[in-house]
């Protein structure tokens, strides 16, 4: 995805959500940004992308040839995992290790639920083949891989019907990958119809279970994601022949379509990660670097902690019960969104989510066949949502919302207002728990951060969430419902490298320095090949460090301390204190891995922040239930009518194409110079 300045005027970001597909387009010369939304098509996400893309360029008047970059945040990999709709895959592994994927870490999915089982491996036991070979911990060969063993493995693959992919996962291949490479070459020669993933390329690190699991997931996703990428690129290419594709990866940067097809597991959190990047950029525009994000969509809520403008990175995540070990933006997800369904359980209590009405049939108020009460229906009933959404693209049927809320209220034996407030309150509690998982549980006080809500429903619940957590300031970005798509416009080109380098800090400094130089050179070479003409490239080297005997590592940036032992020790102690609340300055420290992240800044232009000159009148005044006993006449303002410096006291509703923001009684909202809304409550 080489950057060639001056080719075309427009860059485009597309994010696919559970309910809507969002588009953001920016003219790099004028700074004008245009946004668009249309309902998602869960059966084939590319349909909504193609139709929405054509609608956008027609609405804005963009010539397809003027589009320079097409950046995409995709949910295809995530959905395939959630639904187990991937390829039929086989695993080739060292003899004696075929059951490793099933044994895992011997941890139950839910510690207090003895009936819940871990999901079965993506490859059945009969599809996990063993080969006689063995690499030792130091990379030496204990048992050579013979031609006979390869032939037997190929014969085993030929006996598996409908096979589409193979994951090759051998012991200690991250130290010596010669056997994996031989097996992969043999499979590709004998079966060119198969996708092949090898663990020493997908995730070359120690911890066999995580490496095997990540590689198997990659093989499982390759055919589905590969076909999707090819189909989408060909279709968009017919309209925008000059556009260069970039796929957003879970670590927070763009990669090429070819790389995404080769390593689809890297896109497992593509869309939510783009939202975190957009949030960091939006906060920076207002001079705010410490944020807790609250991305509320139709199906789920994603939260992330941003410190000093940088998203937190995690290296191990579980998605749909499957463990992935790769660098990813540290996002926590709960099943609480606008489409979350409210129902009464056997104990007579109401529960909200994680089941969602999604885009089809959607909430009852969408008039598309939904018949169960959802969070969106509750907000409509309370008067908190206007009766026209997405710029008139979606008309709300208030009567249907009233019917489903009245039905669940009757079953609970309470008033419809109390039932609707209860649905909203339960959803808020679920969102609070998600925020605590990325803040309080990791030693951060949420009161030290500003809350940034986005997604279509973020502004509807932000005031309640902030009040419950004691957060004083809420920052609502210019286009909250499109922030994931806008984050794609801000994204940098990125590639990650890793080398195992285990040894005590005091005794392995020469090896560490040599490995760091090798990775730095590899990153610089990648920048030269992939990011020619970009606006600046850099390589960031970090060490995975831990106390000797400790089970988990902390990342310490090497360049920050110059690479000497004392500065690295100080960096580790500070990281340990921050993560765990204590650090032992006298304990022995070891290095496990060395990582490098190569980053290239792409041309993105400057956003036009010109607002209106004077405050417009409210569109209308509507009755809104704020509490069970307070229904107040509330003005509705169009956000585009609010100039810089506007100050509004709640209760107020602020609407725009992509989102609705509630300013409750006792709160005040201000429009700052970046056209962000800053909301503060007098009661917190």
N, C-alpha and C positions, 0 to 999 in steps of 0.2 A: 504494500500500500504506500508506494512512494509519493511524497508530497511534492507537487510541482506548482509553485506559487504563480498566481495570475492566470490560471487556466479558465476558471469560470467564477460566477458571482455567488452562487447559493450553496449552502451546506444544509443537509436535512437529517433530522434524527427521528427515528420511529421506534416506539416502545409498545409492545403488545401486553395488555393486561387481561385479567379474567373477564372484565365487562366491556371495557373500551380499548381501542387501539388509538394511540396518541401520536400526533405529528407536530414537530417544531421545525420551522425553516427560517434561516437567517441569511440576509444579504450581507456579505462580508465587506461590501463597499459602503453601503448606507447605514448598516447596523439595524435595519428594520427586521423584526421577528414576526412571523406569522404562525398561527397555531391552528390545529384542526383535530377533531375527534370523530370517530365513528364506532358503532358497536363491533366488538370482536366476533370472529367466526371460529369457535373452539374446534370444530371438526377439521379446519385447515386454516391456520393463522395467516397464511400468505394471501388468502382471498381478501380479508379486511385491509391488509397492507396495500395490495395492488389497487383496490377500489378507492381507498382513502388517499393514496398517493395521487391518483388521477384527479380526484375531487379537489385536492389541495392545489395542485399546479394550475387547475382551471380557475379556481376561486381567486388565487393570488395573481394569476397571469404570468406564471413562470414558464419559460421555454425549457423543455427537458434538457436541451444541450447546455443550459446555463448552470446545471447542478454539478458541482465539483465533487462532493463527498456525500455518501449515503451511509449513515451510521445506524446500526440496528441493535436493539436490546431484545433478546429472544427468550421465550418461555418454552420452546419446543423440547429442549433437553429435560427441563423440570417436569413438564407434563408427561413426557414419556416415562420418566421414573415413577411419578406418582401413579400412573395408570398401568405400569409395566407393559407398555406398548412399544417395545424395542425389537431388536433382532434376536433370532435364535442363535446363541453363541456357545462356543466350547471354550474350555480352559485347558491349557497345556502347562503342567507344573512339574516340579521335582518329585521323584518317587517318594511317597510317604506324606505328601502335603496336599493331597486332593481335597481333604476335608477342612482345611484351614479356613476357607470362606464360610463354612457352616459353624465352626467352633468359635471363630471371632475372638472377642475379649471375654467371653463367658459372663457377660453382663446382661441382665434382663432389660427389655425395653422400658418397662415401668416397674420400679423396684417393689411396689406394694401390690402389684397385680400378678398373681401367680398363674393366671389363665392366659395372659397375653404372650404370644410367641413372637420372636423376631421374624421378619419376612424371610421367606426361603431365598436362597441364593439365586441370582439371575441365570445361572447355569445349573441344571440338575446334576446329581452325582454321576449319572451315566455319561454326562457330557463333559466331565472333568477328567482329562487323560493325564497319566503319569509317564515320565520318561526317566530312564536311568542316567543320571548325571549328578555332579555335586561340585559346587564352588564353595570354598571355605570363606570364613569371615574376613580374611586378609586378601581375598581375590585369587588365591592359589587354587589349582584344579585338583580336587580329591578324586574325582571319577570323571574321566573324559566322556563327552557325548559321542557315541558311536554312530556310524551310518545306519547300522541295524536299528538302533533306538529311534532314529529319525523315520525310517521306513515304517516301523511299527506304529509310530504316532500318526503318520499320514494314513495308514490303513484304518486306524481308529476314527479319524475324521471322516473318511469316506463312508463309514457306517452310520453317520448321524444324518438323518433326513432333514431337509429344509435348512441346513446350516447356512448362516450368512456372515458370521464373524468369529474370530478366534482371539482370545487373550492369552499371551504367553507370559507366564509369571514364574520365574525361577528363583531359587534361594540365592541371596547375595549377588544378584545380577547388577545391583546398583554399584558394586565395586568392580565387577568384571562381567561385561555383557556379551562376551564372545559366544556363549552357548545360546543365549536368546537370539542373537543376530543370525546364527546358523539355522535355528528352527524357523525364524521368520522368513528367511530367504527360501528355505525348502518349501514352506507352505505357499508362499507367493508364486513359486515356480510351478508347483503341482496343482494349486487351486487359485488361479488368478481371479476367480469370481468372489473370493472371500476378502472381507476387511480384516486386517491384522493389526492388533495393538500389542506392543511389548512394554513391559513394566519399566525397563531401563530408559525408555523414552517418555512415557507418560508421567512417571513419578519416581525418579531415581534417588530414593531415600531409604533409610533403614525403617524398620517396623513392617514386617512381611504382610500382616493382615491388612493394614491400611493401603499398602502398595498394591497388593493383589486386588482388593476391593475397588480401588480407583481405576485400575487397568480394566477390570471386568466391566465396570460401568461405562468406560470409554468405548469398549468394543460393542456393548449393548446398544449404545446411542449412535454409533458411526453411520449405519445405513440410513436411519430415519433423518438424522440431522444433515447428513451429506446430501440426500435427495432434496430436502427442504431448501438448503443453501443454493443448490444448482438451479432449482425451479425458480426461486425468488430472484436470484441474480439475473437469470435469463429474461424474466418478465420485466423487471425494472430496467434492464439494459436496453429493452426495445424502446422505452420512452426517454430514458436519460442515458444516452450512449457514452457520455464522458464521465459519468459518476463512478468514483472508486468506492468499493464496498469496504466497510469496517464493521466487524462484529464485536460487540462489547463483551468482555470476559469478566468473570466473577472477581478478579483481583483489582478491577477498577480502571482498565485501559482497553483500547481497541486492538484487535488483531485482524489479520486478513481472513477472507472467506476460506481460503485454502487451509489455513492453520486451524480455523474453527471446525472444518470438516474432518481434519486429522485428529484434533483433540477436542471433541464436543463436550467432554466432561468439564472443560474450563468455562462453559457457558451456563453452568447449573444455576447460578444466581445472577444472571446477566442483567435482567431488568431492574431488580431492587438495587443492585450495585450502582447502576447508572443514576438512580434517584439520590443515593448518598453523595455521589460526585456533584450532581446538580445542587444539592443542598449546601455543600461546602462552598461552592462558587457563589451561590446566592448570599450566604452568610458573610463571605468575604467582602461582597459589594457594600454591605452595611457595617463593615468593620467588626463583625462578630465571628470569632473562631471556635468557641466552645458551644456545641449544639447537641441536642438529642433530637433525632429525626422521628417523625411519626407519619409514615406513608400508609394511608388508609385507602384501599381500593374497594372493589366490589366483593372480593372473596376473602382477602386477608389483610393483616396489618404488619408492616415491616418496620422495625426500629433499628437505629444504628447510633453509636456514639462517635462524635467528631470532636477531637481535641486539637486546639491550635490550628484549625483548618485542615487537619489530616484525619481521614477515616481510619478506624481501628481495623487491623488485619488479623484474621484467624487462619490457622493452617489445618485444622481438622473440623469438618462439619458432617452432620448427618442429614440427609434429605430422603424422605420417605423410608427411613429406617436403614438406609445404606450409607456407609461411611466413606467420605471423600477426604483425602489429604492433599490439598493444594492451597496456595495462597488465595484467600477470598476476603472481600470486605466483610467484616464481622457484623452480620445482620441476623436479628432474631425475628422469627415469623410466628404469628398466632392466627388462628382461623377466626378473625373478627373483622368484618368489612360491611359495606353497605348492603350486600346481599345475604348476610348471615341470617339464618332462619331461627326464629324463636319457637320453642315448643315446650310442652309440659311433660316432664319425665314421670316415671312410675311413682316417684316419691311425692308427686304433686307440686314440685318446684319447677320454676321456669329456667330454661337453659337457652343460651344464644350461641349459635355456631357449634362446631366448626363447619357444619354443612352449610352450603351457600346455594342460593338460587342462580348465581352466576349471571351470564349474559342471556342464557336461554334456559328456562322461560323468564328469568329475572324476577324482581320483586313484583308483587301484585299490582302496584301502582303504575308499572310500565305498560300494563295492558297487553302483555304478550303470552298470557296463559298461566302466570304465576298465581298460586292459590294459597300460599302460606305466608304468615307475617314475617317481615324482615326488618332490619334496622332502618333501611330506607323508608319503608312504610310507616314506621314509628315517627320518623322525622317529618314526613309529609303530614301525618295526622296532627302533630304538634304545631304545624304551621311554619316549621323551620326550613323547609325547602320550597322554592318557587315552583310553579306548575309548568314551567318550561325549562328544560335542561339542554346542555350542549348546543347553545345558540339556537334553540328552537328545533333541534334535530330529534328531541325526545319530549313528548308531551306527557305530563303526569295526570293520571286518573285518580283524583282525590277520593272519589266514592269507593273505589276498590280498596284503597288503603284503609278507609274507615271500616269497611266490612271485615277485613281480616283482623284488624286490631280489636274490633268489638267482639269478634268470635273468641279470641284468646282471653279477652277480659272476662267474658261470661264464664269461661271454664275455670278461671282463677277466682272468680267471685269478687272482682274489683272493678273500679271505674275504668273506662277506656283510656282516660288521661293517665291514670296511675300505671296501667299496663304498658302504655307507650313509653312513659318515663322509665319504667323498670327495664324494658328492652334496651333503651339507650344506656342506662346505668350499668347493666351487666356487660354490655359491649365495652364500655369505658373501663370497667374493672379488668377485663381481659387485656386491654391495651396497656393498662398500668403494670400488669405483671410482666409483660414483654419488656417494658422500659426498665423495670427493676433488674431484669436478667442481664442487661448490658451496662447498668450503672451501679446500683447498690451492691449487687452480688459480685461485682468486680472492683469494689473499693471506691466507687465514684458517687458523690452526693449529687442527685439530679438537680438539687436547688442551686448548684453552682453553674448550671447550664441554662441556655435558652432553649425553648421547645420550638422546633420548626415542623409544622404540619404541612403535608402535601398529599397528593392523590386527590381523587374526586371528593372524598369524604373527610379529608384531614381537618379542614376548617370547621366542620360541623361538630367535632368532638374535642378540639384542642383545648378550649377553655375549661371543660370538665376535667380532662386529664391533667392539665397544668395545676388546677386548684387542688386536686386530690394528691398530687406529688409535691406541692409547695413551690412549684416553679413560678417565678415572678414575671418573666418576660416571654412572650410568644412572638416569633418572627414568621410572618406569612409571606412567602415569595411572590413575585409578580404573577407567575402562572403556576399555581400550586398543582393543578390537575394535570399539567403537562411537564412537570419538573423532571421526570425520568427521561422524557424525550429531549428536554433542554440539556440535561446532563450529558447526553450523547454528543451535543454540539461542543461541550466543554472538554470532552474526553481527550486524553493523550494516547498516542501510539505506545504500546507497552509490550515487553517480553521479559519473562522471568527465567533465571538460570539457577541451578543449585549443584553443589559438589559436596559429597560426604567428606568430612575432615575431623575425625574424632580424636581428641587428645586433651590432656590437661593444659590449661592456659599457659602456665609457667614453662612447660616443657615442649610445647608444640608451636611456638610462635613462628619459627622459620617455615614450618609446613603451612601454617595458617596464612602467612604473608604470601607464600608462593601460590597457594590456591586462590587467594583473593586477587592476585595479579592476573592469574589465568582467567578468572571469571570476568574481571574488568576488561581484559582484552577481548573476550568473547562478546561482551556487551557492546563494546565500541565497534567491533566488526559488524555486529547486527545492525547498529545504528547506521553504519556506512552503507550497508546493503538495502535496508528496508525503509530508512527515513531520510533519504537524500533530499535536500531542499527544505527540510523542516525548519521551524523557527528556533531550534535549540534542542540539543540532546544531552542527556546525562546518564551516568551509571551510578546507582546507589548500592553499596555493598553492606550486608548485614551478617552477623553471626548468630546462629542458634546456640545459646549458652544455658548452662544449668549447673547446679551444684552436683558434685560427684555423688552418684546414687539416687539423684532425683529423677523422676519419671517424665517430666515435661520441660520444654525449653522456653526461653524468652528471647525475643529478637533484639539485638543490640546493634545499632548502626556503627559500622567500623570507621567510616570517613569522618564522623563527628568527633572522634577522639584521636584521629591521626594514626591509629593502629598499634600503639604501644600497649604493653601489658597493663600498666597502671590506669590508663584512660579506659580501656575495655573493662577492667574490673570495676571501676567507678560506674560505668554505664550499666553494667549488669546489676550492681547493688541498687542503683536507683530504680531500675526496671522491676527488680524483685520487691523492693519496698512499695512501689506503686501498685503492683499486682496483688501482693499478699499481705502488705502491712508490716513486714519485717524483713530484715536482711542480716546475714552473719558475715562480717568483714573478714573473718579468719578462716572460714571454710574453704575447701578446695573447689575450684571451678573448672569445668571442662567445656570444650567446644564440640558440637555434634555435626553441624552443617554450616556451610558458607553459602550465602545467597547473593545474587546480584539482580537488580531490577533496572533494565534499560528503558528509558522514557524519552520520547520525542514529542515536543509541543507542536501541534498542528495549527495551521491557519484557521482562525475562527472569527475574526473581525470583532468590532466593538458593538455592544448592544446599544441601540437608540433608547435613551431613558427620558425622552421628552414626554411630559404629561400635559394635561389640560391646564389652561390658565386660571380658571375659576371653578369653584365647586358647583356642580349641578344639583338640581332639586331631586329629592327621592322619587323613584319610579312609582312607588305606591306605599301605603301604610296598611299593614295586615295584623290581625290578632295572632299572637304567638304564646304558647304555653311554655313558660320558663320553669315553673314549679307546679306542683299539683294544685296550688291555690292561686297562682299568679298568671293570668292571661293578660298580657300587655300589648297595647297598640305599638307596633314596631315598624319603623321606616326601613325600606329596602333601597339601597343605593347601588348603582352600577359602578363597578370598580374603575372603569375607564373614565368616569366623571370626577374622580378624586385627584386633585392636583397635589404636588409636593407641599408638605406642611399642613395638610388637612388634619384636623383633630375632631374625632367623633366620640361621643359618650354613649355607652350602651343603655338600653337595648337597641341594637342595630343589626341588620343583615346586609352583607355585602355580596353581591352576585357578579359572576363573570362567566365567560363561555365554558370554562373548564372546572369551576369549583364554586362552592358557597361557603362563606365565612360567617360564623355567629359571633357577635360581640354582646355578651350577656349584660344584664344590669350590674352596675358597679365596676364595669371595665371601661377603659378608654383606648382608642386605637389612633395611631398617628401614621401618616404617609411620609416615609423618609426620602432622602435624595436618590436612593437606588430604586424607588417606587415599591419597596417592600412595605408591608404593614407591620408596625410594632404595636402589640397589644399588651397592656398591663392591667392587672386587677388591683383595685384598692383594698381588696379583702385578703390578699395573700401576704 
